[in-house]
């Protein structure tokens, strides 16, 4: 029975939970729309155009949550009728998409944070060792942003996220967030233990990695599915 199969699979997934992470830790953002769009990403029949659109929708929903603690200052604004109070962001925000797959998340996040700076990091996983290899990094030596948001659809072993967090730490960033659409338990545990101050936001934590360090059940390789290079 199809319903039975779905129920069994659901049992194997870590149940969504949310831990307040003002001071670091993992937040699994539990929202019906997030789970619906994530299901589109998981579906192996989803074509690249819908896959890209679903990544963008998820990025919007997740960054809305992940930016809840941004600081604002009071301002005054003139409406067409009168003067009233408003707010403006008081922090410099840097978006850090990890190439390639993180590029799929950048546009919708920039729509929400049009004043953000974008600092690209190029990392790929060595296919033999699953270790991250850095191939692009143009972060300036000084003047770090106040809040950095790493964007990468996948957090598998956590190696790429940790390499990015180390780069941001070396830049002097005081508050770093990681927004990933899907993660493995092993990966989030590794990042949270090595970078306890980092705020990690994911839509789902899957239970395992396979022998090639792919998230299982996962969604395949997000970069290849976004860019149609499967
Ligand atoms: C994928 C993914 C992450 C990384 C996650 O990138 O987009 O960057 O692997 O794995 P990890 O947590 O074990 O480091 P990939 O190396 O496939 O490069 P791509 O984005 O260019 O496809």
Boltz pocket constraint, residues with backbone or C-beta under 6 A from the ligand:
constraints:
  - pocket:
      binder: B
      contacts: [[A, 98], [A, 99], [A, 100], [A, 101], [A, 102], [A, 123], [A, 124], [A, 125], [A, 126], [A, 130], [A, 132], [A, 152], [A, 153], [A, 154], [A, 155], [A, 156], [A, 157], [A, 158], [A, 159], [A, 160], [A, 161], [A, 187], [A, 213], [A, 221], [A, 222], [A, 223], [A, 224]]
      max_distance: 6.0
